[in-house]
Amino acid sequence: MVVCVCVCGGVCVCVCVCVSASAGATVQQFEEAKSKLSTLKNDPGNEVKLRIYALFKQATQGPCNTPRPGMLDFVNKAKWDAWKSLGSTPQDDARQQYCKLIESLVEEEGGSSTQLTTKAAGSGAVYETLLVTKEDNITTITLNRPAKKNAITTGMYNEIIAALEQAAKDESVIAVFTGAGDFYCSGNDLTNFSKIQDGGVQEAARRGGDLLRKYVKAYIDFPKLLVAVVNGPAVGVSVTVLGLFDLVYATERATFHTPFSQLGQSAEGCSSYTFPKIMGAAKASEMLLFNKKLTAVQACELGLVTEVFPDSSFQSEVWARLKAYAKLPHNSLTLSKQLIRSGEKERLHAVNNAEVELLVERWTSDECLTAIMSFFQGKAKL
C-alpha cells in the first residue's frame, strides 16, 4: 500500500495548518524548517513523510486528540497512527525533532543548513555528515545521513573524531550521540570498500586500519561522560563502540546487530573485550561470531543498554534526564569517570590495536572480498 502524505511544500503535499507555537528561539527554527521542506527535490519516502506529518501536528497542536479514522480510511489512519505514536511528547521536543529531521533531509540533498554551516560549538569545524550542537551543557553529535540510514563513510569517521576532540575541550558536561531519522546507524557504508585508490587493496586496508584505530581511540580517551541515545536500529561499529559509552539509552524499537562473520570480517570497537565482560562469553559469542540480532530489551537484560523507553516518550524522557545530569558538578563527573576508566585504558588501547591488525588482514582476504562482492550483488538484485 502506498500512502501519500502532504507535508507543506514540494514533496507531494501541504499541511496548511496555522502555527501558534509558543515563544522561544526554536520557533524561528521551526518556521525556517517549514520553508526548507518545500526545497526538497527528492521524495523521502512514505515513512519519513509520516514522521514529518506527526511531528508537525505534535509541535503545533500537541498530543493527538482526534477520533481514530475508520479501518478502510487507509491514508488518514496511517497519519493518525503516526501522530498518536508520539504520545505525550512535549511540543517543544516535537519542534526540535521536526527541525532536526528537515535539516538532515536538506543536507542529504546537498543543500545548505544554518546548523551545519555554523562553526560547531564555537570551533572552526564545519560538518557535512553530522549535526553538532551545544545546549544546556550538552554537546549533541547527530549522525546525519538519514537517507543512508546514517551509514558511516570515511569522511564521517574523520568528522566524528573531530567532533569528539572538540567536545572534549568545550564547556559541556555531557556528550551525546544519536541518529537523524529512524535509524541510529547502519554501520559502515560498504561503498568504502569499493573505493580502492593508488596502492591497491593492501594500501587501502592499511589506511582503513589506521583510521579505525584513531576512531576507536577517540572514544577510549574521551574524558567526559559519553551517552548514546539510540533512536532506532544500530548495526556494526555503531554497536561495538557502545561498550565504551557511560550510558546507553534506547527506544523500544531499537535493535543491535553485529554481522561480522557474514561479511568475512571480525570484531572492532574493543567489543572483543568489552562484550564478554558486559554480557558473558557465550552471549557475546552469539553476537560477535554468530550474528545474533538483539532487541532493545534483550540488550538491556545483557547489560549493553542502560535503560529502554517506550518509543512514544523516548525523546522527552531521555532528554529530561540528560538535562538534569548536565546540571551536576562538572569536575566531579569528569574526574569520577576518569577514575572508573583509568585501570582499563591501557588494556582497551591494546585490544583496539589487536582488533585493527586482524581486521586489516581480514579486509585483504579472499573470504572477505567475496562476501563484500556478494553483498553488492544482492543489493543490485533488489
N, C-alpha and C positions, 0 to 999 in steps of 0.2 A: 504494500500500500504506500503510495506517495502522498505525503502531507505537505501542502503548500501554505506557508505561514507568512503573512505580511508584517514586516517589522520596520517601518519608517524608512522608505527610500529604496535604492536601486536593487536590492536583492529580492525582487519579486513581491514586496508588499509594503503596506503602510499602516502602522499602528498610529493612527492620528488621535492621540489622547492628550488632553491639556495637562501639563505638568505643573503641579503646585507643590514642588519639593520644598522642604524646609531650608532655611538659610544655612549657608556654610560654604567652605571652599569647594566641596565636592559637587555642589550644584552646577557651577560653571563647567567643571569637567564633564558632568553628565550631559549638559547641553552640547558641549563640543563633541562628545562621543556620538550623540544622536546625529549630528551633522556628518561626522566621519563615516557613519554606517552607509549613508547614501553614496559614498565614493567607491564602495566595493565593486569590483568588476566581476569577481567570481562568486558563484553560488556556494556558500559554506556548507551546504547540506541541511537536510531537514532537522537533524538532531541539534545542530548548533543554532538554527533559526528558532527552534522551540525554546532553547535555553535563553536566547536573546529576548524572546517574547515574554517568557516567565519573569526574568529579571526586571524587564521594563515595567511590567504590571506590578510586581512586588515593590519596586522603587517608587512608583507613582501612586499606588492605591493601597499598599500594604498587603497582608495575607489574603489569600483567595476567599472571597465572600459571596460568590455567585453560585447558583444551583448547578449541579453537575448535568451536562448535556446528555441527551439520550444515547444509548449504546450505538445506534445507527448513524449518529452525527459524528462521523469519524474525525473530521478536521477539528471541530470545536472541542471534542472530547480530548484529543491529543494536546491541544493548547491548554485546556483546563487542568489536565493531569500534570503538565509541566509546571504550571503556576502553583498548583496545590502542593507539589513536591517540595517547594521552598518553605513550607510550614510557617513558622513564626519568625523567619529571618528578618531582622530589622531593616527598615527602608534604607538607612544609611549603608548597611552592609551590601544590600542588593544593588544600590547605586554604584558602590565601589567595584563590585564584581562585574556589573554591566560595563563600566568604563574599561576595566582591565581586559575583558573579552573583546570589546570592539577594537581597543588599541592593538591587541595581538593579531586580530584579523587584518587590520590595516597594514601592520608591519609585515605580515606574512606575504602580502601582495607587493611589498617593496615601497609602500607609501611612507609618508613622514609621520612622526609621532612626537608630540611635545615631550612626553615622558622619556622617550628613548633618546632624543637628541639633546636632552638636558644632561649636563655633567652629573654623573651619578654621585649622590651623597656628597656633593661639593668637590669631587675629584676631577681629574682631567679625563676620565674614562667615558667613552660613549659606546653603548652596547647595541648590537644588531640582533642578537638572538635571545636577549634577556630583558626583563623589566626589573630595574633595580631602584628601589625606593627606600626612603628612611622616614619613619613616622612613629611617634610615641616610644622613642628609644629602641625601635626595632628596625633592623635592615632586612628588607624582604627581597629575595632573589627569586624571580619568577621565570621558569623555563618557558620561552616564548616562541614555540613553533607549533601551535595547536593543529595546523593542517597536517603536520607530520607526526602528530602525537608526541611532540617535544623530543623527538629522537635527537641524539647528541652528535653534532658534526665536529670535525677537527677545530673549526673556528669557535664553536660553542665551548669546547673544552678549555680553550685559552681564555675565553671571556669569563667562565666560571672561576678559573684560577685567579684572574684579575679582580673579580668581584669579591672573592674571599679575602684576598690580600687587602683590598680597600676596607672591607667590613671589619677586619682585624684592627685597623688603625682609627676608624671613625669613633664617634661618641656613643654609638648604640650599645645596648646591653646584651641584646639577643640578635642572632642572625637566623632567618627563616628561609627555607627552600620550599617552593610549591610549584605547581604547573598551571599554565594557561589552558583554558578549555576543559575538556572532560578527562584528559589523561594527566597523570603526574609526569611520567616519562616512559617512552618505549625502548629505552636503552640506546645502544649505538645505532647511528644511522649507517646501515650496512653499505651505503654508497661510498663510505670512507674506504672500503676495501677495493672499490673499483677504480680508485684514482691512483694508479701506480705511475709515478713520475721517474725522472732520471735515477738510475741506480737499481731499478728493478724491485722485485718483491722483498729481497733481503734488506735493502736500504729502507724501503717503506715500513717494514716491520720494525726495524731498529728505531726509526723516528717515532713510530706509533708507541713503541715501548717507552721511550724517553718521555713522551707527552703523558702517557698514562701514569708513569711513576710520579711525575710532577703533580698531576691532578690529584692523585690519592694522598700524596704528601701534604697538599694544601688542607685537606680535611684533618689529617693526623695532627698537624701543627696548629690548627685554628684555636686561638686562645680563649674565645668566648663561648657562651652557650650556643649550641647549634641545634636547631629544631627542624624537623621535616613535617610539613603539613601535606600529607599525601591525599590529594583530592580525587584520585582515580587510579586506574591500573598502573603498576610500576613493573619494569622489566629490566633485566640485566644489570649493568653497572649502577643504575639508579637504586637498585635493591641492595647490591652488595656493600655499598658505602654506608648504608643505614646503620650498620654496626658501629660506625664512628660518630654517630649523632648522639646527643644527650637525651633528646626526647623525640619520639616518632608518634604523631597523631594521625589517624587515618579515618576517612569516611567508610561507612559500612560497605560501600560498593567497590572499594579498592581491592586489588589483588596483587600478589607478589610472585614473580616468576623469574627464574634464572636458568634459561635453556641452553647452557653452555655446551653440553655434550652433543646436543642436536646439531650444533654448528661447528663441531670438531674443535672446540676451544676449552679453556679451563677458567677457574675462578679468579676474580680480581677484587680490588677494593678492600683487601685484608680479610675477605669473608672466609678464606680457608682457615683462619684463626678465630675470628670473632663469632662466626655462626656456630661452630661446635661448642664454643664457650657459652654462648647465649642459650642455645636450644638443645645441646647434646649432640654427640657424634652421629647417631643414627638419623635423627631428624634433619640435621644439616646435610647428610649424605643424600637424603631424599630430594632436597632442593638442588644442591650443587652438582650431584652426579646423575640423578635420575629425573631431573626436570620437573619436579612436582610444583604445581602452582598452588599457593596458599591463599585462602580468603583472608580478609582483614581480621576476622575473629580468630581464625587459626593462627595467624601471625602474632596476634596479641597473646594467645594462650601459650605460645612458644617463647615469648619474651622479645621478639623482634620489634613489635609495635607496643607503644606505651599504653595507648587507650584508643578505643574505637567509638565513633559517634554516629548517630543517625544522619543520613545524608541531608535531610531537611533542615537540620540545625547545626550541621558540621561547622560551617564558616563562623557563625555567630558565637557558638560555644568555645571554639578553639581560640579565636582572636580575643574574646573577652578574657580568657585565661592568660594568654600570652601578654596582653597589655598589663595585666596585674603583675605578672612575673617581672616585666621590664621596669617596674617601679621599685623593685628590691635593690638594695645597695650594690652598685656595680662591682666594686672591687671585691666584695665578699663573694659574689657569684663567680667571678672570673678566677680568683685565687683558689676557691674551693674546687672548681672544675679542674684546674691545673694540678692540684694535689691528688685528686682522684685518678687522673690520667698519667701522672708522672712516672709511675712504675711500669707503664705499658708502652710508652712511646718508642723506646729503643727496640722492643720486640715488634711493634707494628711496622716500623721502618724496615726491619729485616724481612718481615713477611711480605711487605709490598715489593721489595727488591726480588725476592724469590718468585713471587707470582708473575711479575713482569718478565723475568727471564724465561719462565716456562711458556708464557703467552707468546713471546717473540718466536720461540721455537714452533709453537702450535700454528701461528699465522703463516709460517713458511712451509708447513707440512702439506702433503698431497691430500690428506684426510680433511683438513680444514678448508683448503681451497675447493675441494669437491663439494663439501657441504654448503659453502657460500654460493657456489655456482648453482647448486640445486635450489637454493632459496630464491635466487633471482629468476630461475626458470619457472619456479612455481608461481612467483608473483606475475610473470609475464602471461601466464595462462588465465589469470583471474579476469 
